[in-house]
Amino acid sequence: TVPTHDIQEDHLMNTDPAHLPDPPPPTPIPPEPDPLASTRGVTLADVAPGRELHGIPVRTVDGRIVVVLDWAEHDPAQVRVWSDRGGAGDMAASTRATTITDPRLAAGALRCALATQIEAFRDLYGHLGYVMGTHERVLGEIRDYAIDRFLDGTISRQGLDHFLAHFHFDPYVTRYRVTYTITGRYDVEDTDTRLDTDTVRLDAEDNLIVDLNTVAGVVDRSDDYTVEATAEPAPTDGS
């Protein structure tokens, strides 16, 4: 029989943190593989868009440094590449190559490929602007032609409106230009002899205005007029 005090002492020793066994070491997590850490044999398809190694520069079996930009537009067996020997072009996706491990060489290849893409984008953007401009010009000519046929009586106003609406053109709005002449007079009294004919005339030209607020359909900012006034002594009896 084990004495009670011995059991208590043994229990106290086993629960003391200083006497607990060390925990097992954590399981190391392997690092992610670096695709540029070592040379790998690949094909150009392996570094094309959608593949694991996309964007990694490679050296082909004939020594060319290549960056795959995209799959060829009309041939699934070809890829669009930048090459240090020919710039942008197409190559067979099955072309054998090895990945480039020199960081400076890889960065230089990527910079050149990016410059090629930027230049291609500029060309496409310029061409797009030309196409859009030509398209807008042709549409404008079509609309003008339809309006001219209305003005010469070939088609009716209803036919013109239907044509423009059907093809989503801006509606034709008839515009009229009004040329007007206003003639009037008023008298000015000079109570302190500070006025003369030139002063009165200039005051009229600077302050007389045409108020078109009550005229229907006036196009904003279309009004233009010039005021020319004359002044002479008037009869003193008000006639």
C-alpha positions as CSV (number, residue, x, y, z in Angstrom):
1,T,0.0,0.0,0.0
2,V,1.4,3.5,-1.1
3,P,1.2,6.1,1.6
4,T,-1.4,8.9,1.0
5,H,1.2,11.7,1.3
6,D,3.4,10.1,-1.4
7,I,0.4,10.0,-3.9
8,Q,-0.2,13.7,-3.2
9,E,3.4,14.7,-3.7
10,D,3.6,12.7,-6.9
11,H,0.4,14.4,-8.2
12,L,1.9,17.8,-7.4
13,M,5.1,17.1,-9.2
14,N,3.3,15.9,-12.3
15,T,1.1,19.0,-12.6
16,D,4.0,21.4,-12.1
17,P,4.6,23.3,-15.5
18,A,8.3,23.0,-14.9
19,H,8.0,19.2,-15.1
20,L,5.6,19.0,-18.1
21,P,7.1,17.6,-21.3
22,D,7.9,20.0,-24.1
23,P,5.2,20.3,-26.9
24,P,6.2,18.7,-30.3
25,P,7.8,21.1,-32.8
26,P,5.4,22.6,-35.4
27,T,5.3,20.9,-38.8
28,P,7.3,23.1,-41.2
29,I,5.2,24.5,-44.2
30,P,7.1,24.1,-47.4
31,P,7.7,27.3,-49.3
32,E,5.8,28.0,-52.5
33,P,7.9,26.9,-55.5
34,D,9.6,29.8,-57.4
35,P,9.1,29.2,-61.1
36,L,12.3,31.2,-61.8
37,A,14.4,29.4,-59.2
38,S,15.6,26.8,-61.7
39,T,15.5,26.3,-65.4
40,R,12.5,24.3,-66.6
41,G,11.8,22.7,-69.9
42,V,8.5,24.0,-71.3
43,T,6.7,24.8,-74.5
44,L,5.4,28.2,-75.4
45,A,1.9,26.9,-74.6
46,D,3.0,26.4,-71.0
47,V,3.7,30.1,-70.6
48,A,0.6,31.4,-72.5
49,P,-2.4,33.1,-70.9
50,G,-4.4,30.8,-68.7
51,R,-1.5,28.5,-67.9
52,E,0.4,28.3,-64.6
53,L,3.6,29.8,-65.9
54,H,2.0,32.6,-67.9
55,G,4.2,35.7,-68.3
56,I,7.5,34.0,-67.6
57,P,10.2,34.8,-70.3
58,V,11.7,31.8,-72.0
59,R,14.6,31.0,-74.3
60,T,13.7,28.8,-77.3
61,V,15.9,25.9,-78.5
62,D,17.3,28.2,-81.2
63,G,18.4,30.8,-78.6
64,R,15.6,33.4,-79.0
65,I,14.3,35.2,-75.9
66,V,10.5,35.1,-76.0
67,V,7.6,36.4,-74.0
68,V,4.2,34.9,-74.9
69,L,1.7,37.7,-75.1
70,D,-1.5,35.9,-76.1
71,W,-2.9,33.1,-78.1
72,A,-3.0,33.7,-81.8
73,E,-6.3,35.2,-83.0
74,H,-7.2,32.7,-85.8
75,D,-5.0,29.6,-85.0
76,P,-5.2,27.7,-81.7
77,A,-1.9,26.1,-82.5
78,Q,-0.1,29.4,-82.5
79,V,0.7,32.0,-79.9
80,R,1.4,35.7,-80.2
81,V,4.9,36.5,-78.8
82,W,7.5,39.2,-78.4
83,S,10.9,38.0,-79.5
84,D,14.3,39.7,-79.1
85,R,15.0,38.8,-82.8
86,G,11.8,39.9,-84.4
87,G,9.6,41.9,-82.1
88,A,5.9,40.9,-82.1
89,G,4.8,37.9,-84.2
90,D,3.3,34.4,-84.1
91,M,5.0,31.2,-83.2
92,A,4.0,27.6,-82.8
93,A,2.6,26.9,-79.3
94,S,4.5,23.6,-79.3
95,T,7.9,25.3,-79.6
96,R,10.3,23.9,-77.0
97,A,12.0,26.3,-74.6
98,T,13.5,26.7,-71.2
99,T,12.5,29.3,-68.5
100,I,15.0,32.2,-67.9
101,T,16.4,32.3,-64.4
102,D,18.4,35.5,-64.7
103,P,16.2,38.1,-63.1
104,R,17.7,41.0,-65.0
105,L,17.4,39.2,-68.3
106,A,13.8,38.3,-67.5
107,A,12.9,41.9,-66.4
108,G,14.5,43.3,-69.6
109,A,12.5,40.9,-71.8
110,L,9.3,41.8,-70.0
111,R,10.0,45.6,-70.4
112,C,10.5,45.1,-74.1
113,A,7.3,43.1,-74.4
114,L,5.3,45.7,-72.5
115,A,6.7,48.4,-74.8
116,T,5.5,46.4,-77.8
117,Q,2.0,46.0,-76.3
118,I,1.8,49.8,-75.6
119,E,2.8,50.6,-79.1
120,A,0.2,48.2,-80.5
121,F,-2.4,49.7,-78.3
122,R,-1.6,53.2,-79.6
123,D,-1.9,51.9,-83.2
124,L,-5.3,50.3,-82.4
125,Y,-6.5,53.3,-80.6
126,G,-5.6,55.6,-83.5
127,H,-7.3,53.2,-86.0
128,L,-10.4,53.0,-83.8
129,G,-10.6,56.8,-83.8
130,Y,-10.3,56.9,-87.6
131,V,-13.0,54.2,-88.0
132,M,-15.4,56.0,-85.5
133,G,-14.8,59.3,-87.2
134,T,-15.5,57.9,-90.6
135,H,-18.6,56.2,-89.3
136,E,-19.9,59.4,-87.7
137,R,-19.2,61.4,-90.9
138,V,-21.1,58.9,-93.1
139,L,-24.1,58.9,-90.7
140,G,-24.1,62.7,-90.9
141,E,-24.1,62.6,-94.7
142,I,-27.0,60.2,-94.7
143,R,-29.0,62.4,-92.4
144,D,-28.2,65.5,-94.5
145,Y,-29.2,63.7,-97.7
146,A,-32.6,62.8,-96.2
147,I,-33.2,66.4,-95.1
148,D,-32.2,67.7,-98.5
149,R,-34.7,65.4,-100.2
150,F,-37.4,66.8,-97.8
151,L,-36.4,70.4,-98.6
152,D,-36.6,69.8,-102.4
153,G,-40.0,68.1,-102.1
154,T,-38.9,64.5,-102.9
155,I,-40.2,63.2,-99.5
156,S,-42.8,64.5,-97.1
157,R,-42.1,65.8,-93.6
158,Q,-43.8,62.7,-92.2
159,G,-41.6,60.5,-94.3
160,L,-38.5,62.4,-93.2
161,D,-39.5,62.1,-89.5
162,H,-40.2,58.4,-89.8
163,F,-36.8,57.8,-91.5
164,L,-34.8,59.7,-88.9
165,A,-36.6,58.0,-86.0
166,H,-36.2,54.5,-87.5
167,F,-32.5,54.9,-87.8
168,H,-32.1,56.8,-84.5
169,F,-31.0,60.0,-86.0
170,D,-31.6,63.4,-84.3
171,P,-34.9,64.8,-85.4
172,Y,-34.9,67.6,-88.0
173,V,-36.1,70.9,-86.5
174,T,-37.0,73.6,-88.9
175,R,-35.2,76.8,-88.1
176,Y,-36.0,80.3,-89.3
177,R,-33.7,83.3,-89.2
178,V,-35.4,86.6,-88.4
179,T,-33.7,89.9,-89.4
180,Y,-35.3,92.9,-87.9
181,T,-35.1,96.7,-88.0
182,I,-36.3,98.8,-85.1
183,T,-36.7,102.5,-85.4
184,G,-37.7,104.7,-82.5
185,R,-37.0,107.9,-80.6
186,Y,-37.1,109.4,-77.2
187,D,-36.2,112.8,-75.7
188,V,-33.6,113.5,-73.0
189,E,-33.7,116.6,-70.8
190,D,-30.5,118.2,-69.6
191,T,-31.2,120.0,-66.4
192,D,-27.6,120.9,-65.4
193,T,-26.0,121.4,-68.9
194,R,-23.7,118.4,-68.6
195,L,-25.0,116.6,-71.7
196,D,-24.3,117.1,-75.3
197,T,-25.2,115.2,-78.5
198,D,-22.3,112.8,-78.4
199,T,-22.9,111.9,-74.8
200,V,-26.6,111.3,-75.4
201,R,-25.9,109.2,-78.5
202,L,-23.3,107.0,-76.8
203,D,-25.6,106.5,-73.8
204,A,-28.3,105.2,-76.2
205,E,-25.9,102.8,-78.0
206,D,-24.6,101.5,-74.7
207,N,-27.9,100.9,-73.0
208,L,-30.6,100.2,-75.5
209,I,-31.3,96.4,-75.7
210,V,-33.6,94.0,-77.5
211,D,-35.7,91.9,-75.2
212,L,-36.6,88.6,-76.8
213,N,-38.0,86.9,-73.7
214,T,-41.6,87.0,-75.0
215,V,-40.7,85.8,-78.6
216,A,-41.6,82.1,-79.0
217,G,-39.0,79.5,-80.0
218,V,-35.9,81.7,-79.8
219,V,-32.7,79.6,-79.9
220,D,-30.4,80.3,-77.0
221,R,-27.4,82.5,-77.8
222,S,-28.6,83.0,-81.4
223,D,-29.5,86.7,-81.0
224,D,-27.1,89.3,-82.4
225,Y,-27.7,93.0,-82.9
226,T,-26.0,96.4,-83.1
227,V,-27.5,99.7,-81.9
228,E,-26.7,102.8,-83.9
229,A,-28.1,106.0,-82.6
230,T,-28.0,109.7,-83.5
231,A,-28.8,112.7,-81.4
232,E,-29.7,116.3,-82.2
233,P,-31.4,119.1,-80.3
234,A,-35.1,118.6,-80.0
235,P,-37.9,121.2,-79.9
236,T,-38.3,122.6,-76.5
237,D,-42.1,122.4,-76.7
238,G,-42.1,118.6,-76.6
239,S,-43.5,118.2,-80.2
